[in-house]
Amino acid sequence: MQNYCKTIGALAAASALVAGNAKAGVDYELHTGYSSEYLYRGLNLGQDLIEVGADMKIDVNNLFNINLGAWYGTTSSNQLDLQYAQANMSELRLNIEVAKDFGPITGKVGYIFRQYDLDVLSVKPTTGEIYFALGHDFGFMEMDLTYYWGVHGIDVGGATPGTTDGYTEFALSRKFDLNRCLALNVRTDVGYLVEDRTWTAWTSKVSLDWAFAEHAKVSPFIAASVGLGEAANTVWFSTTNQLVGGCMLSVNF
């Protein structure tokens, strides 16, 4: 919790800085929230997730966008590894992405770095992924197809949320503007392991954005995941169905 408070303070200071220096072509967002469970690709990675993050979007001469992000979360009763199931865990995530709108299709390529910290381990295992994504807005819904290729994975005793294999995610989403202040977001996605030729999990999420101020919104949400994994050599083999609830607070500049 002490690290969480420090991070909140850093984000508050950063918000004051970017508010005074924001200029055309650069957008910023700060967000924080709570989830009853850290649900990641259908896996339960821990209980009581508290998270903070910051994102920056840079428009480069209307040619392409560079997106930068930093995220930090803490959980109790970690499920990263069953051997350390009662350990507290924190995760730092950094990502960089280049996105280009080609008209009918939007293309993205990026890199995600993750570092885990378990209070029972002296080392901090890391993972890295390069990903490629294609998306299309049909008007009545948006479709995204993303392939993640693990540069390196972790194994702290068996369960391996980050692997060196390929992970594919197909997602459909839709936003419904209810009025000036309320918007309903619906998203569903399914994961597939290319090398193992097996599905992982089907996850759906519904959130309600309430824009209570010009640049701020609060978003309660609920998500459900159904385990589909059948390959015994993956962590999705023993995945159980999950139901998660939480709320996010976001501020943009």
DOZA-911388 format. One record per atom (N, C-alpha, C): residue number from 0; y, x, z. Coordinates in steps of 0.2 Angstrom, whole numbers. Layout:
N
    k     yy     xx     zz
  NUM      Y      X      Z
...
***
This chain:
253
    k     yy     xx     zz
    0     -6      4      0
    0      0      0      0
    0      6      4      0
    1      6     10      3
    1     12     15      3
    1     13     17     -4
    2      8     19     -7
    2      9     21    -14
    2     12     15    -19
    3     10      9    -17
    3     12      3    -21
    3     20      2    -19
    4     22      3    -13
    4     29      2    -11
    4     33      8    -15
    5     30     14    -15
    5     34     19    -18
    5     35     18    -26
    6     30     15    -29
    6     30     13    -36
    6     35      8    -37
    7     35      3    -33
    7     40     -3    -33
    7     47      0    -33
    8     48      5    -28
    8     55      8    -28
    8     57     12    -34
    9     52     15    -37
    9     53     19    -43
    9     55     15    -49
   10     51      9    -49
   10     52      4    -55
   10     59      1    -54
   11     61      0    -48
   11     68     -3    -46
   11     73      2    -48
   12     72      8    -47
   12     77     13    -49
   12     77     14    -57
   13     72     13    -60
   13     71     14    -67
   13     75      8    -70
   14     74      2    -67
   14     77     -4    -70
   14     84     -3    -70
   15     87     -1    -65
   15     95      0    -65
   15     97      5    -70
   16     93     11    -71
   16     94     16    -76
   16     94     13    -83
   17     89     10    -85
   17     88      7    -92
   17     93      2    -93
   18     95     -2    -88
   18     99     -8    -89
   18    106     -5    -91
   19    108      1    -88
   19    114      4    -90
   19    114      8    -96
   20    108     10    -99
   20    107     14   -105
   20    104     11   -111
   21    102      4   -110
   21     98      1   -115
   21    103      0   -121
   22    100      2   -127
   22    104      1   -133
   22    100     -3   -139
   23    103     -4   -144
   23    100     -8   -149
   23     93     -4   -152
   24     88     -8   -153
   24     82     -4   -155
   24     77     -2   -150
   25     79     -3   -143
   25     75     -1   -138
   25     74     -7   -133
   26     68     -9   -131
   26     67    -14   -127
   26     63    -11   -121
   27     65    -14   -115
   27     61    -12   -109
   27     58    -18   -105
   28     53    -17   -102
   28     50    -22    -98
   28     47    -19    -91
   29     48    -22    -86
   29     45    -20    -79
   29     41    -26    -77
   30     35    -24    -74
   30     31    -30    -72
   30     27    -28    -66
   31     25    -33    -62
   31     21    -32    -56
   31     17    -38    -54
   32     12    -38    -51
   32      8    -44    -50
   32      2    -43    -46
   33     -2    -48    -45
   33     -8    -48    -40
   33    -13    -52    -44
   34    -19    -50    -44
   34    -25    -53    -46
   34    -31    -53    -41
   35    -34    -59    -41
   35    -40    -59    -36
   35    -45    -54    -37
   36    -45    -52    -43
   36    -51    -47    -46
   36    -48    -43    -51
   37    -50    -37    -52
   37    -48    -32    -58
   37    -53    -34    -63
   38    -52    -38    -68
   38    -57    -40    -73
   38    -55    -36    -79
   39    -60    -32    -81
   39    -59    -27    -87
   39    -64    -27    -91
   40    -63    -30    -97
   40    -68    -31   -102
   40    -75    -34   -100
   41    -74    -39    -96
   41    -79    -43    -93
   41    -82    -40    -87
   42    -80    -34    -84
   42    -82    -31    -79
   42    -78    -32    -73
   43    -81    -33    -67
   43    -77    -33    -61
   43    -76    -26    -58
   44    -70    -23    -58
   44    -69    -16    -56
   44    -66    -16    -49
   45    -66    -22    -45
   45    -63    -22    -39
   45    -60    -28    -37
   46    -59    -29    -30
   46    -55    -35    -28
   46    -48    -34    -26
   47    -44    -39    -26
   47    -37    -39    -24
   47    -33    -34    -28
   48    -32    -35    -34
   48    -29    -30    -38
   48    -21    -31    -37
   49    -18    -26    -35
   49    -10    -26    -35
   49     -8    -21    -40
   50     -4    -23    -45
   50     -2    -18    -50
   50      6    -18    -52
   51      8    -13    -54
   51     15    -12    -57
   51     15     -8    -63
   52     20    -10    -68
   52     20     -6    -74
   52     26     -6    -77
   53     27     -2    -82
   53     33     -2    -86
   53     32     -1    -94
   54     35     -4    -98
   54     34     -3   -105
   54     40     -2   -109
   55     40      2   -114
   55     46      3   -118
   55     44      2   -126
   56     48     -2   -129
   56     47     -3   -137
   56     53      0   -140
   57     51      5   -145
   57     57      8   -149
   57     56      6   -156
   58     61      3   -159
   58     61      1   -166
   58     64      7   -170
   59     60     10   -174
   59     62     16   -178
   59     65     14   -185
   60     71     13   -185
   60     74     11   -192
   60     71      5   -195
   61     68      0   -192
   61     65     -5   -194
   61     59     -4   -199
   62     56      3   -198
   62     51      5   -202
   62     44      4   -198
   63     44      6   -191
   63     38      5   -187
   63     41      5   -180
   64     37      3   -175
   64     38      3   -168
   64     34      9   -164
   65     37     12   -159
   65     33     16   -155
   65     33     13   -148
   66     27     11   -145
   66     27      8   -139
   66     24     13   -134
   67     27     13   -128
   67     25     17   -123
   67     24     13   -116
   68     19     15   -113
   68     17     11   -107
   68     15     15   -101
   69     16     13    -95
   69     13     16    -89
   69     11     10    -84
   70      5     11    -81
   70      3      6    -77
   70     -1      9    -71
   71      0      6    -65
   71     -3      8    -59
   71     -6      2    -55
   72    -12      3    -53
   72    -15     -3    -50
   72    -20      0    -44
   73    -21     -4    -39
   73    -25     -3    -33
   73    -29     -9    -32
   74    -36     -7    -30
   74    -40    -12    -28
   74    -44    -11    -22
   75    -47    -16    -18
   75    -52    -14    -13
   75    -59    -16    -15
   76    -64    -14    -11
   76    -71    -15    -13
   76    -72    -13    -21
   77    -70     -7    -22
   77    -71     -5    -29
   77    -78     -6    -32
   78    -79     -8    -38
   78    -85     -9    -42
   78    -86     -4    -48
   79    -82      1    -48
   79    -82      6    -53
   79    -89      9    -53
   80    -92     10    -47
   80    -99     13    -46
   80   -102      9    -40
   81   -108      6    -41
   81   -111      3    -35
   81   -112      7    -29
   82   -113     14    -30
   82   -114     18    -25
   82   -108     19    -20
   83   -102     17    -23
   83    -96     17    -19
   83    -93     11    -19
   84    -97      5    -18
   84    -94     -2    -19
   84    -89     -3    -14
   85    -89      0     -8
   85    -84     -2     -3
   85    -78      2     -3
   86    -78      7     -8
   86    -72     11     -8
   86    -66      8    -11
   87    -60     10     -8
   87    -54      8    -12
   87    -53     12    -18
   88    -50      9    -23
   88    -49     13    -29
   88    -42     12    -32
   89    -39     17    -35
   89    -32     16    -38
   89    -33     19    -45
   90    -29     16    -50
   90    -30     18    -57
   90    -23     19    -60
   91    -22     25    -63
   91    -16     26    -67
   91    -17     26    -74
   92    -14     22    -78
   92    -15     21    -85
   92     -8     23    -89
   93     -9     27    -94
   93     -3     29    -98
   93     -5     28   -106
   94     -1     25   -110
   94     -3     24   -117
   94      3     25   -121
   95      2     27   -127
   95      7     27   -133
   95      4     24   -139
   96      8     20   -143
   96      6     17   -148
   96     11     17   -154
   97      8     17   -160
   97     13     16   -166
   97     11     10   -169
   98     15      5   -171
   98     14     -1   -174
   98     18     -2   -180
   99     15     -5   -185
   99     18     -6   -192
   99     17    -13   -194
  100     22    -16   -196
  100     21    -23   -199
  100     21    -22   -207
  101     15    -24   -209
  101     14    -24   -217
  101     15    -30   -220
  102     18    -35   -217
  102     19    -42   -219
  102     13    -46   -217
  103      8    -47   -221
  103      3    -52   -219
  103     -1    -49   -213
  104     -1    -42   -212
  104     -5    -39   -207
  104     -1    -34   -203
  105     -2    -33   -197
  105      1    -28   -192
  105     -4    -23   -190
  106     -3    -17   -191
  106     -7    -12   -190
  106     -5     -8   -184
  107    -10     -5   -180
  107     -8     -2   -174
  107    -13      4   -173
  108    -10     10   -170
  108    -15     15   -168
  108    -12     18   -162
  109    -16     19   -157
  109    -14     22   -150
  109    -19     26   -146
  110    -16     28   -141
  110    -20     32   -136
  110    -19     30   -129
  111    -25     29   -125
  111    -25     27   -118
  111    -28     32   -114
  112    -24     34   -109
  112    -27     39   -104
  112    -27     35    -97
  113    -33     36    -94
  113    -34     33    -87
  113    -36     38    -82
  114    -34     38    -76
  114    -36     42    -71
  114    -38     38    -65
  115    -44     38    -62
  115    -46     34    -56
  115    -46     39    -50
  116    -44     35    -44
  116    -44     39    -38
  116    -48     35    -33
  117    -54     37    -31
  117    -58     33    -26
  117    -57     37    -19
  118    -56     34    -14
  118    -55     37     -7
  118    -61     41     -4
  119    -67     40     -8
  119    -73     44     -5
  119    -74     49    -10
  120    -70     51    -15
  120    -72     56    -19
  120    -66     61    -19
  121    -68     68    -20
  121    -63     73    -20
  121    -60     74    -27
  122    -64     72    -32
  122    -61     72    -39
  122    -58     66    -41
  123    -54     66    -46
  123    -51     60    -49
  123    -54     60    -57
  124    -59     56    -58
  124    -62     55    -65
  124    -57     52    -69
  125    -57     54    -76
  125    -53     52    -81
  125    -56     49    -87
  126    -53     45    -91
  126    -56     43    -97
  126    -50     43   -102
  127    -52     44   -109
  127    -47     43   -114
  127    -50     40   -120
  128    -45     35   -123
  128    -48     32   -129
  128    -42     32   -134
  129    -45     32   -140
  129    -40     31   -146
  129    -42     24   -149
  130    -37     21   -151
  130    -39     14   -154
  130    -35     12   -160
  131    -38      8   -164
  131    -35      6   -170
  131    -36     -2   -170
  132    -30     -5   -172
  132    -30    -12   -172
  132    -27    -15   -178
  133    -29    -21   -180
  133    -26    -25   -186
  133    -25    -32   -183
  134    -19    -35   -185
  134    -18    -42   -182
  134    -15    -46   -188
  135    -15    -53   -187
  135    -12    -57   -192
  135    -10    -63   -188
  136     -4    -66   -190
  136     -2    -72   -187
  136     -2    -78   -192
  137     -7    -82   -190
  137     -8    -88   -195
  137     -3    -94   -194
  138      1    -93   -189
  138      6    -98   -187
  138      3   -103   -182
  139     -3   -105   -183
  139     -6   -109   -178
  139     -9   -105   -172
  140    -11    -99   -174
  140    -14    -94   -169
  140    -13    -87   -172
  141    -14    -82   -168
  141    -14    -75   -169
  141    -21    -72   -169
  142    -23    -68   -173
  142    -29    -65   -173
  142    -29    -57   -172
  143    -33    -54   -168
  143    -32    -47   -167
  143    -39    -44   -167
  144    -40    -38   -171
  144    -47    -35   -171
  144    -45    -27   -169
  145    -48    -25   -163
  145    -47    -18   -161
  145    -53    -14   -160
  146    -53     -8   -162
  146    -59     -4   -161
  146    -56      2   -156
  147    -60      3   -151
  147    -58      8   -146
  147    -64     14   -147
  148    -62     20   -148
  148    -66     26   -148
  148    -65     30   -142
  149    -70     31   -138
  149    -69     35   -132
  149    -69     42   -134
  150    -63     46   -132
  150    -63     53   -133
  150    -67     56   -127
  151    -67     54   -121
  151    -71     56   -116
  151    -72     51   -111
  152    -78     51   -107
  152    -79     45   -103
  152    -80     48    -96
  153    -82     44    -91
  153    -83     46    -84
  153    -90     43    -82
  154    -93     47    -77
  154    -99     44    -74
  154    -99     47    -67
  155    -98     42    -63
  155    -97     44    -56
  155   -103     42    -52
  156   -109     42    -55
  156   -115     40    -52
  156   -119     34    -56
  157   -117     32    -62
  157   -121     27    -65
  157   -117     23    -70
  158   -113     19    -66
  158   -108     14    -70
  158   -103     18    -74
  159   -102     16    -80
  159    -97     20    -84
  159    -93     15    -88
  160    -87     13    -85
  160    -82      9    -89
  160    -79     12    -95
  161    -78     18    -95
  161    -76     22   -100
  161    -81     26   -103
  162    -83     25   -110
  162    -89     29   -113
  162    -86     32   -119
  163    -90     36   -122
  163    -89     40   -128
  163    -91     36   -134
  164    -93     30   -133
  164    -95     26   -139
  164    -90     21   -141
  165    -91     17   -146
  165    -86     13   -149
  165    -86      6   -146
  166    -80      3   -144
  166    -80     -3   -141
  166    -75     -8   -146
  167    -78    -13   -148
  167    -74    -18   -153
  167    -72    -24   -149
  168    -66    -26   -150
  168    -64    -33   -147
  168    -60    -37   -152
  169    -63    -43   -152
  169    -60    -48   -157
  169    -56    -54   -153
  170    -50    -55   -154
  170    -46    -59   -150
  170    -42    -65   -154
  171    -42    -71   -151
  171    -38    -76   -154
  171    -33    -78   -148
  172    -26    -79   -150
  172    -22    -81   -145
  172    -17    -86   -148
  173    -13    -90   -144
  173     -8    -95   -146
  173     -3    -96   -140
  174      3    -96   -142
  174      8    -98   -137
  174     11   -105   -139
  175     12   -109   -134
  175     15   -115   -134
  175     21   -116   -130
  176     27   -117   -134
  176     33   -117   -130
  176     34   -124   -128
  177     34   -126   -122
  177     34   -132   -119
  177     42   -135   -118
  178     46   -130   -116
  178     53   -132   -116
  178     57   -125   -116
  179     63   -125   -114
  179     67   -119   -114
  179     64   -114   -109
  180     61   -116   -104
  180     60   -112    -98
  180     52   -111    -97
  181     48   -115   -101
  181     41   -115   -100
  181     37   -113   -106
  182     32   -109   -106
  182     28   -108   -111
  182     21   -107   -109
  183     16   -110   -113
  183      9   -109   -111
  183      6   -104   -116
  184      2    -99   -113
  184     -1    -94   -117
  184     -9    -95   -116
  185    -12    -95   -122
  185    -20    -96   -122
  185    -23    -90   -126
  186    -28    -87   -123
  186    -31    -81   -126
  186    -38    -81   -125
  187    -42    -79   -130
  187    -49    -79   -129
  187    -52    -73   -133
  188    -56    -69   -130
  188    -58    -63   -134
  188    -66    -61   -132
  189    -69    -58   -137
  189    -76    -56   -136
  189    -77    -49   -137
  190    -81    -45   -133
  190    -82    -38   -135
  190    -89    -36   -138
  191    -89    -31   -141
  191    -95    -29   -145
  191    -96    -21   -145
  192   -102    -19   -143
  192   -103    -12   -143
  192   -106    -10   -149
  193   -103     -6   -153
  193   -105     -4   -160
  193   -111      0   -160
  194   -112      5   -156
  194   -118      9   -156
  194   -124      6   -153
  195   -123      1   -148
  195   -129     -2   -145
  195   -130     -9   -149
  196   -126    -11   -153
  196   -126    -17   -157
  196   -128    -23   -152
  197   -123    -24   -147
  197   -124    -29   -142
  197   -117    -32   -140
  198   -117    -38   -138
  198   -111    -41   -136
  198   -110    -39   -129
  199   -104    -39   -126
  199   -102    -37   -119
  199   -101    -43   -115
  200    -95    -46   -116
  200    -93    -52   -113
  200    -88    -56   -117
  201    -87    -63   -115
  201    -83    -67   -118
  201    -78    -69   -113
  202    -71    -68   -114
  202    -66    -69   -109
  202    -61    -73   -111
  203    -59    -78   -107
  203    -53    -82   -109
  203    -48    -83   -104
  204    -42    -83   -106
  204    -36    -83   -101
  204    -31    -88   -102
  205    -28    -91    -97
  205    -23    -96    -98
  205    -17    -94    -93
  206    -11    -94    -96
  206     -6    -92    -91
  206      0    -96    -93
  207      5    -97    -88
  207     11   -102    -89
  207     17    -97    -87
  208     21    -96    -92
  208     27    -92    -91
  208     33    -97    -89
  209     36    -95    -84
  209     42    -99    -81
  209     48    -94    -81
  210     52    -95    -86
  210     58    -90    -87
  210     63    -93    -82
  211     63    -91    -76
  211     68    -94    -71
  211     75    -90    -71
  212     75    -85    -75
  212     82    -82    -76
  212     82    -79    -83
  213     87    -77    -86
  213     88    -75    -93
  213     83    -70    -95
  214     82    -65    -90
  214     78    -59    -92
  214     72    -58    -88
  215     70    -64    -84
  215     65    -63    -79
  215     60    -69    -80
  216     54    -68    -79
  216     49    -74    -79
  216     43    -72    -74
  217     40    -78    -71
  217     35    -77    -67
  217     29    -81    -71
  218     23    -78    -70
  218     17    -81    -75
  218     11    -81    -70
  219     10    -87    -67
  219      3    -88    -64
  219     -2    -89    -70
  220     -8    -87    -68
  220    -13    -87    -73
  220    -20    -88    -70
  221    -25    -90    -74
  221    -32    -90    -73
  221    -36    -88    -78
  222    -41    -84    -77
  222    -46    -81    -82
  222    -53    -82    -80
  223    -57    -83    -85
  223    -64    -83    -84
  223    -68    -79    -89
  224    -73    -76    -87
  224    -77    -71    -91
  224    -85    -73    -91
  225    -88    -73    -96
  225    -95    -75    -97
  225    -99    -68    -99
  226   -103    -66    -95
  226   -107    -60    -97
  226   -112    -61   -103
  227   -112    -56   -108
  227   -116    -57   -114
  227   -120    -51   -115
  228   -119    -46   -111
  228   -123    -39   -112
  228   -130    -40   -112
  229   -134    -37   -116
  229   -141    -37   -116
  229   -144    -30   -116
  230   -140    -25   -118
  230   -143    -18   -119
  230   -143    -15   -112
  231   -149    -13   -110
  231   -151    -10   -103
  231   -147     -4   -101
  232   -145      0   -106
  232   -142      6   -105
  232   -134      6   -105
  233   -132      0   -104
  233   -124     -1   -103
  233   -123     -5    -97
  234   -117     -4    -94
  234   -115     -7    -88
  234   -114    -15    -89
  235   -114    -17    -95
  235   -113    -24    -96
  235   -120    -28    -96
  236   -125    -24    -95
  236   -132    -27    -94
  236   -133    -32    -88
  237   -129    -30    -83
  237   -130    -34    -76
  237   -123    -37    -75
  238   -119    -38    -80
  238   -113    -42    -79
  238   -114    -49    -77
  239   -110    -51    -72
  239   -111    -58    -70
  239   -104    -62    -72
  240   -105    -69    -72
  240    -99    -73    -74
  240    -93    -72    -69
  241    -87    -72    -71
  241    -81    -70    -67
  241    -76    -76    -68
  242    -73    -78    -62
  242    -67    -82    -62
  242    -61    -79    -58
  243    -56    -78    -61
  243    -50    -74    -58
  243    -44    -78    -58
  244    -40    -77    -53
  244    -33    -80    -53
  244    -28    -75    -51
  245    -22    -76    -53
  245    -16    -72    -51
  245    -10    -74    -53
  246     -5    -69    -52
  246      2    -71    -54
  246      6    -64    -56
  247     10    -64    -61
  247     14    -59    -64
  247     21    -60    -63
  248     25    -55    -62
  248     32    -56    -62
  248     35    -50    -67
  249     39    -52    -72
  249     41    -48    -77
  249     49    -48    -78
  250     52    -42    -79
  250     59    -42    -81
  250     60    -38    -87
  251     64    -40    -92
  251     65    -36    -98
  251     72    -35    -99
  252     74    -30   -103
  252     81    -28   -104
  252     82    -27   -112
***
